[in-house]
Amino acid sequence: MTPWQRLVGGRPIVTRLVVTVVLSMAVVLAVVSTFIYSRVAFALDRQLESDLGTVSDAAVARVERGDAPPPAAHDEVWQTYTTTGRLLDSSNGSSAPVVGAAAVRGLGAAPAELDVGTFLPVPDRAYRLRLTRVSTPEGERVLAVGLDRSRHDEALRELLLQLVLGGALTLVAAAVVGYRTARAALRPVHDYRVAVDSMHEDPGGRLPVDEERGDELTRLGHTFNGLLAQIEAAQLRERSFLADASHELRTPLSLLAAEIEWARHRPRSPAEVAEVLESLQSQVGRLVELSNALLDLEELRSGAAVAVPEEMDLRRWLHEVVGRFERTADGQGRRLRVDAPAAVVRVDRRWLEMAVTNLVSNALRHGEGAVSVIASLHDGLLRLEVHDEGAGFPDSVRHRAFDRFARADESRSTRGSGLGLSLVRAVAETLGGSVRIEDPGTAATAGGGATVVLEVPVAGVAEVAAPPVVVRGSAPATAPDQPG
């Protein structure tokens, strides 16, 4: 773990943000303050050295001529030493040297500068000295000329104090502003957490989104609310599905148990046994149909179904699929009508066949009169219309016709799983298409009855030889209207 992680790890986000802001501001202030201080100190040092050079040069010139140095101002000092470090003369008459003998003895041919007195703590006197070897009539001498450094150091100390105080106040202000800003920015997160905690008691609750903010957290709240709405809708659908599935399974299972119990109650004649077996076969068939429909629907809804396009003769394939219902239509005294273009298309045959089978089966089970299956191709879409001449979809069912187990109340006792149209919608979504119910008069088969339109994208359309339109069933055929 890094030092930064040890410092902020496990702490609230607000605390981490404030610490980050304060430390970042401290680094910036340190860099800026160092720059300002160094620039001011450099400027003051240059001025002090310039003044010292002027005074020192004038004093050296007089001493070299054999004269005494000029009178020292109140902020100046000069002293004359032998090369061994012994004090000879002083501007203030003091016998105390301002520089040590070692510094005088160690002076080379070039002048040297040194500071006398500390920066902190504040001394009584502080000087900037220049030591110069001077040739006089009396011999080699060392002239020490100094300027009072008190004002120079006082200016730097005042600047340093101002920088420290200003930096401290800036850090405090940054901490306060950062804390308040972070708290205000993260307030929605706290509100969201409280709302989520309360959803244990109210599963239908939503996050309190402040529309006036209009920031990323607002959009996040809307996204989560959309997700919660989807979850709630999914839960409602699942509860409805379980209720309907239990109802659908309970009826055939109860009938099976009753039939078996009736058969075991006393010895039965061969005719009675055959009747019971036929009833059992019917109920088992209903269970198998329901189970297969549920498995197919789950495969489609879960995304496990993969569309595998293959080429097929559209007209021939549609005749084969609809032709499987010929016996059922004959038994009901109804006819089947197929109208499809002569074309070869690429589409997933398995799932499309399941959709058409469910549409035709639904029309024969719940509709009346002739059942028309009309196919057309337009702009890369295969359009399939299945139409019957019955009463159409009741208003109470129309808006939920493609839901699972969606059936009219009066058809609860009829055979069928109630999953047919739900499977059709799942197939359409898997193939990238759509399915809808069209009002009478808007479809190619204008008139009364129910019309379900399935549209799926196809590829590789190619024309083939066109066989005639086929009409199957025991009722008399009529000339079909061509789709527009």
PyMOL commands that set and color helices and strands:
alter all, ss='L'
color gray80, all
select helices_A, chain A and resi 3-8+13-64+101-105+150-198+216-265+270-301+314-323+326-331+349-366+395-398+409-411+420-430
alter helices_A, ss='H'
color red, helices_A
select strands_A, chain A and resi 76-82+87-90+112-116+127-136+139-148+309-313+335-339+343-348+371-378+381-387+434-438+451-457+459-463+470-473
alter strands_A, ss='S'
color yellow, strands_A
deselect
rebuild
show_as cartoon
